[in-house]
Amino acid sequence: MARRKQRPEEPAEELSVHELIEGPTQDLTSARAALAARGAPEPPVEATQDLSALAGDRTQDLSALADDLTQDAPAGDRTRDLSGAAAAVAAGGAATLTAPERTGPEGRLRIDLPRLPAPGALYRRALLGALPGMGGRRRPDVPAVELGVTGVPVDPAHLADYDRVCGFRLADRLPATYLHVLGFPLSLRLMTAPEFPIPLTGVVHVANRITVHRPVEVGETVDFRTYAENLRPHERGRQLDVVLVGSVGGEEVWRGVSTYLGKERGAGGGPRPDRGDRPTPPAASAQWRVTPRVGTDYARVSGDHNPIHTSKLGARLFGFPRPIAHGMWSKARCLAALESRLPEAYTVEVAFKLPVPLPSTVAFSASGAGGGWDFALHDARQGRPHLVGTVR
């Protein structure tokens, strides 16, 4: 029987990410050499695979805690009930939660987790919840809860792997988008609660804004907190913002706001986008070939194993003819192209347009504006927009 020839676009085991993504990337071995030169111990192999290495085998069941938030009890009673729920979880053998505190002007209840959750378990929960009769009761509004975790370290080898996948230069300073990856399991924990108003399966990431107050270095540990806000109608369903805040030593150093759209049948009432003529894309300053390997490699370093990015079957189940690139990979790749021109503190904001199918060729463009940068990512052949963004 004749063997099927491998298509040029299919990933081959002998190819590195450096060969698959054009741009200033470096091999992970240089990161290990740098660690050895500094006398730092090399992280174990499993710690470089994904962020689940930071988590234990068991995660807290937020749904049991969120049930207390849905009760129409006075604020003091809700705090007491939630503490009781945490004690019950601890009695069942899971890791203990600290007693919740009411924080901020919004009156959210703070729940501190002992460690970052494992993304793989959360995605399995989300997929099971999508089955008929398995989903929980969705809230009509965002839960008044804030999750937190303290002392999250940065694995230098994992950072180097992320830099390679996204095209950043190898350095001890964390890219702005890396902190999104580092704290994403905490936000994912919030979004996979059965009561969360928008189910994770089929959710569309439509925008992301990151503010860097100051650079974060490899040796620093980061405290994260996350919450949802601003649930609002959209012509195709409902959308909301998931906020992730990173602090070092009690000082906020980084803030990310991701806007997600949950599609719903018969939706309406939200603002309609401009249906005018599509503007001519700006002249490209670079073209990048994006192969299927990008989806699997970014899933590995980010912990985002949504099958629409890594599986042909998974993509088809959600209406895509083939896998699509992660939106945050596209943003990171654009930011890497501007890396040497970024200030110490800035805000980078993007709107995700059409998905980047895998494989494809994309065109990157950037121009100075307003003391910062305007940039965009388009389909190299037809000029269809994938992403538009600004740095200010």
Secondary structure, DSSP 4 states (H G I P E B T S, - for coil): -PPPPPPTTS--TT--HHHHS-SS---HHHHHHHHHHHTPPPPPGGGGT-GGGGS-S----HHHHHHHHTS---HHHHHHHHHHHHHHHHHTTSPPPPPPEEETTTTEEEEE-SSPPPHHHHHHHHHHHTSTTT--PPPSS--SEEEEEEEE---HHHHHHHHHHHTPPP-SBPPHHHHHHHHHHHHHHHHTSTTSSS-STT-EEEEEEEEESS--BTT--EEEEEEEEEEEEETTEEEEEEEEEEEETTEEEEEEEEEEEEE-TT---SPPPP-SPPPPPPPPSEEEEE-HHHHHHHHHHH----HHHH-HHHHHHTT-SS-B--HHHHHHHHHHHTGGG--SSEEEEEEE-S--BSSEEEEEEEEEETTEEEEEEEETTT--EEEEEEE-
